[in-house]
Amino acid sequence: MSEPLFLIPQLHDKIWGGTTLGEFFNFQLASDHVGEAWIISAHPNGVDTVTGGTYDKRTLADLWANNKELFGNATAEKFPLLVKFLDAKEDLSIQVHPDDEYAKAHANELGKTECWYILDAKPGAKIYYGHNAQTPLELETMINNQDWEHLLRQVEVKPGEFYYIPSGTVHALGAGVLALEVQQSSDTTYRIYDFDRVDKTTGKLRELHLADAIKVINVPSKERAVQPTTEIHEANIETRLADEKYFKVIKWDIKQQPQIFTQTHDKYTLAVVIAGAGTLTVEGQVYQLSKGQGLILPSNVTTWTIDGEITVVLSQPNN
């Protein structure tokens, strides 16, 4: 039987996190500084588990290793994508991620290219996105001098905006931003600056990774805008957010007009509900959908229908 894989998210406390994930998605939080919810993840630092159905209580990592038929018999060793929600009560550390080659050599990981869809933002909230150094020497000098005012580029953000962040891009969410992130399945981050925050567990400033960061930062900065495109399908709106090297990301706003989806047999689709509620129908079986849910439509689900007042973000690996 073809069926969706509903996943239980992994919540992660962060020094910069808050309680918005509980308020926005009704997640049950164990602390007042939850920064991340890993909605679809097979990464060892936060593996999601299937809830319900044939594969109940099995992890996504287990299915990827032992049931490749669910994923079009993909040959990659690691599940390629990770989808998460981020709650920045405070600024995240100024950071950069390595590309595949550097990450494999130095962290035995995939590289980390990612993207953000801004779900909510307080008035005046910003992100850090790119830098102003023109040469490697200028970059290193400005970092060593902590000349953040002149080095870092800041962009004010609003809900509904989308940002593509290739590996090597200096970036961080600013305080007051709630975002959906689709990324390569990697947890390698090199901190450049952390606002001199003290880790309460050690009583010391959090570790920086300047040597690695300087090696992987793109100079000059190569951030670039990805222009989403929109199509109207009767009452429903399809917004193609990105179709890049590692992933394809599409947002669907469904308005009481059932939307039928299809995928080829060698594909599988990651889906996250970011607003509203509705139903998913697969082979005549109806499943309830609510805000904050993450699921996978395996490759043996070639057709499905979503109905209701609901917004869903769909993503697929591109490599």
N, C-alpha and C positions, 0 to 999 in steps of 0.2 A: 504494500500500500504506500502511495506517495503521501507524505505529510510534512508540515512545517516543523522546524526545530525551535521551540520556545526556550529562551535562556534566562537563567537567574544571574543578574548582574553582580559583579564584585565591586564593593565600595572601598575607597582608599582615603584615609585621613591624610591631609596635607597641611603644612604650616600656614598656607595661604587660603585654606578652604573655609567653608561656612555651613549654613543650614539650608541654602536655597534649593538644593537637590531634593530635600524632603518637602519643601513648600511647593515647588514647581511640579514635581513628579510623584509626590506622595510616597517616596521611598522611606523606609524605616531606618533612621540614622542612629548610630550608636554613639555619636559624639557631635560637638558643635563646630567641628572643623573638617568636615568631609569635603574633599576637593574634587574627587573623580569618581564616576561610576563607569566601570568597564562593561558596556552593554553587550558587546559581542567580542569575545576574546578567547584565544587559545594560548596566549602568552603565559609562560610559567610563573610570572609575577602576579597573575590574576586570571586563572582559568575559569570560564563560565561552565555551568552545568545545565544540561537539558532538564526541563520540567514537563512531565506528561508525555503520553504517546509511547511509541515502540522503544524509544531510546531514553526513557525516563532515568534520571540520576547518572547518566553517563556524561563525561566531560566532552567539550568540543575538541580538546586535544586528543582524547582517546578516539573519537570518531574520525578525526583527520588522519590518525595513524593507521586505523584498522578498518575503516569503512569508506575508502576513497571513492566508491561508487556513488556516494552521496554528493560528491564534489567533482563529478565528471571525470573520475579517475585521474585527478591532478597528480603531477609527479613531484611537485615541490616538497621539500622536507618539512617546511614550516607553513602553518596556516598564514596566508599573506597579509591579512588586514586586521585592524583593531578599531572598534568604534566605541567612543566614550562620550560622556557628558562631563563638562568642566565647570565648576563654580569657583570663580575668582573673587572671594570676599576681599582679598588683598592682591596686590600685584604678584604675579608669578616671578620667579627669578628670570633675569635676562639670560637667554640660553640659545644653543644651537645644536642641531643634530647632524650626525655624520651621514655620508652616502654609503651605498652598499659595500664598496671596496674597503673603506676605512673601518666600517663597523665590523665586517667579517674578520679583518686582521687584528683589531684591537679589543673587540667585545664579543666575538662569536655570535653576532646578531645580524639581522637585516638592518639596512639603513632606515632612515626615518624621514620620508616625505609625508606631509600631512596637509589637511585643510580644515578651516573653521567655518561653520555656519553660525552666525550670531543669533541666539535664541532670545536673549534679553540683555539689555544694557541700561544702566542708570544714566540719567542726563550727564553729558560730559565725559562718560567713560571712554577709555582709549585702549589701544593695543600698541605694543612696540613691534615695529615691522620694518626691518632693514637697518642699514647704518650708512654713515656719510664718509667713511674712510675711502680714499682713492687708491692707496697702495698698501701692500702688506706691512711695510714699515710704519706708515701712518696709523694703521689699525693697531698694531702692537703698542705703539707709543701712546695712543689715546686710551687703550685698555690699562696699560701700566700706570698711567697718570690718573686713572679713574675719571676721565673727562667725558662723563656720560651725557652731559648736556649737549655737547657738540657731536658726539658719536652716534647717538641713538635717534632713530626716526620714530615719531609717534603719530598715530592716526586715530581720530575720534570715530567711534563706531556706533551703529544703530542696529536694532533688531532687523533681521532679514538680509543683512549683508553677508558676503561670502569672501573668504581669503584663502588663497593657495600658497602653501609654504614649502617650497622645495628644501631638501637637505642643504645645509650650508647657509641657511637664512637666519640671521639674528632676529629673535622674536620673543614675545611674551604677552599673555593676556594681562590687561590692567584690571584694577579693582572695579568691581561692579559689573563684570561681564559674565554671562552664562552662555556657553557655546557647546555645539555638537562638533566633535572632531572625528574625522575619518583619516586613518593613517596606516602606514606600513606597520606590521606587527613587531614593534621594537620598543624597548624601554631605555634606550641609551640617550642620555641628555648630558650635555656639557654646560655647566653653569659658568657664566661670565661675571655676573654681578647679582647679589642677593639682598641688596638694601641693608646690609650689615645685620641681618636677622640672626638671633641666637637659637640654636636647636635646644629645646628644653630638656631633651633626654641626655645631652652631653654637656650643656652649659657653655658650649663654644659656638663660634660662628660656623654656619654650614659650609661644607667643603665646596671650593671652586675647582674648575678644571681648565685653567687658562691655557696650558700647553696644548692640550687636545683641541680646545676651542679655536685657538689661533690657526691651527693646521687645517681645520675643516671649513672655516668661514669663507664664503665667497667674497672675493675682493676684485673689483668693486662689487657692491651689493647687487644681487640679481633677482630680487623679488619682482614679481610681475602680476599684473591684474589678469584674472581669468573672467571673461565676460559671460555670465549666464545667459541662456536663451530660453524663451518661453513660447509654449504652444498651448492653444485652447482646444480642449476636447469636449465639446458640448458644455456641460457645467463644470468640468474639471480642468485644472491648470497643471501642466507639466513644465517644470523649470529644470533645465539641464545645467547643473552647477559646474561640473568639471568632467572632462574626458581626457585624462592625462596618462603619463607613463605607467603609473602603478594602480590607478583606480578610476572608475567612472562613478559619478554621484549625480543622482536625479531626485528632485523633490516633487511630490505630487500633492496638490490640494484638491481633495475630493469632496464634492458638495451634493450629497444625496443623489448622485448619479453613479450607479455601479461602474467601476472601472475594471476591465479585464486586462490581465497582464499575461505575456507569454515569454518563455525563454527557451533557447536551444538546449539540447540534451547535455552538452558539455559545459554549460554554465550553471552557476548557482548565485543567488542574490541575498544580500544582507539587507534587512529592513528594520527601521527604527521609527516608532511613532513619536512625533514631537508635539502634536496637538490633537485635541478632540478624541473621539472614540468611534468605533465602528465594528465591522465584522470582516473576517477573512474566510473565503470559501475555497476549499481544495477538494476535488473529487466528491462534491456533494456534502462534505463535512464542514460545518460552520464553527468558526473559532472567534471568540471575543477579542477585540483589540482595544487597548487603552493607552493613554499617554505615558511614555517612558518605557514601553515594552520594546525588547529587541528579539529578533528571530531570524532564522535563515530558511529560505526556500531552496531545498536541495535540488540537484540537477534532474532528479526524477519527477519534480513538480514542474511540468511544462506549461501549465495554465493555472491561474488563480484569479479570484475576483475580490476586490476590496469595496466595501459599501459603507456609507455613513458620512458624518461631518468630521473629517479626519485629515491630518497632514502626515505624510509618511516620507521618509528619506530612504531611498534605495541605493545601494552601492554594489559594485562588482569589481573584482581584481582585473587588471588589464594585462597582466603578464603571466 
